Amino acid sequence: MIQKIQNKKERRRIDWSIVRRLVTSLYYNSRMKKTHIATKCNLGYNKCRLYLDWMEMMELIEREADEDQFEVIVLTEKGKSLHNRKFNEMSNVV
C-alpha cells in the first residue's frame, strides 16, 4: 500500500505551460516515476510534486505501484482527454 505524505505547500497559481509539459510527457510515456517526470519536464522535484498533487486532485493522474512497489504516475482518461482536446490542438497552432 502506498502512503501519501501530506505536503503543507500548495500551488497558488497554476502555470498551464507546466501542466501541458507534464500531461504531454505522461501521455507519451505511460508509467513514470516522479523523479523521471521532473527530469523530463525540466522541473525541480519539489515543484513537480506540487503540480502532481494538484493534478491528482483534479483527477488528471493516478498514483499506482509498479512491480517493484515503487510509486508511478499514470494519466487518467480525463488527463488523456485534456491532452487530446487542448494540448494537441495547441501544438498545431504554435
N, C-alpha and C positions, 0 to 999 in steps of 0.2 A: 504494500500500500504506500502510495506517495503522500508524504506530508507536506503541506504547503505552509511556509513560514510567512506570517503576515508582515508586510512591509508598511511602515508608517508613512512613507513618502508616496505621493500620488501625483500623476500628471495634472497640471493646472490648465495647460493649453496643449492641444493635440496638433502636431505638425503632420499634415496629411502626406507630405512627401516622404516622411519616415514610415508612416503606415503603409504607403504604397510600396516602398522598398521591402518591408517585412512581408507583406502579403504576396508580392511577386516572387520573392525568394522562396517562401513556403509553397507557393503554387507549383514552381518548377522543381523543387527538391522536397518531396513529400514529408519525410520524417527527419527532423533535425534537432540536435541538442541546442540549448540556449547559447552556449559559447560559440558554436559554429554559426548560428544565426547572427550574433553580434558581429563576428568577424566578417561574414559575407556582406552584411549591410553597412559595414564601416561605422559601427556604433560602439560606445563604451558599454561594458557589460551591465552596469547598474541602470543606465538609461534604457538599454534594450529590455531589461527585466520589467521596468516600469511600463513600457509600451506593451509588452506581452501580457502583463496583468490587466491592463486596460482592454486589450483585445480579447482576453478571456472573458472579462466582464460583459463585453459586447457580443459574446458568443461567436467571434470570428475564428478562434482557435480552441483546441482542446489539448490537455496535457495527458500523455499516456506513458506507460512504462514499456521499454523495449525488452528484448530477450535477456539482457544483462541487468535489468531492473534500473536502468538509467532513465531519467525523465526526457521524453522527446516531445516536441511540439508538432501538432498536426492541424492543418487548415480544415475548418468545418465546411459544410455545404454553404452556409451563409457567407463564409470567407471566400470560397471559390466563386460564388455568385457576385460578390463585390468586385473581385478581380475581373471577371468576365464583363460585367456591366460598366464599371467606371474606369478601372486602371488600364484595361486592354484598349478601350476607346482612346484614352489619353495618349497612349504610346503612338497611335496612328496620327494624332494631331501634332505632337511635338516633333 
